[in-house]
Amino acid sequence: MEHLWGDTHIEDVVLGVKFRISPEAFFQVNTAACQELYTTIGDVAGLTDQTCLVDVCCGAGTIGLCLAQVGSQP
C-alpha cells in the first residue's frame, strides 16, 4: 500500500473515546451499531470498577478501551 494523497489516518469517536485509524487497522465501520453492541456487552457483563477487563485479539482496541471507562466514570 502506498499513500498518494490526503490524510494518512482518519479519526472516529466510539462511546466518547477518540480513535486514530490507519488503513491497516481493523475497525468497525458502523459506529452506531458498534456503540450499541459495546453498551450491551458492558450491561450483560455487569462491569464495575472492580472488574478486570482483558481484551484479547483486540484489533484497534475499541471494545476494551470503551468498556474500560465503566469503572472510571464519576
Residue pairs with C-beta under 8 A, 6 or more apart in sequence:
1 23
1 24
8 22
9 20
9 21
9 22
10 20
10 21
11 18
11 19
11 20
11 21
12 18
12 19
12 21
12 27
12 31
13 19
13 31
14 28
14 31
14 34
14 35
14 38
14 62
14 66
15 35
15 38
15 39
15 66
15 69
16 66
16 69
17 62
17 65
17 66
17 69
19 27
19 60
19 62
19 65
21 27
21 60
25 59
25 60
26 59
26 60
27 59
27 60
27 62
28 34
28 62
34 62
35 66
38 62
38 63
38 66
38 67
41 63
41 67
42 66
42 67
42 70
45 51
45 67
47 53
47 67
47 70
47 71
48 70
48 71
49 70
49 71
49 72
50 71
51 70
51 71
53 64
53 67
53 68
54 64
55 61
55 63
55 64
55 65
55 67
58 64
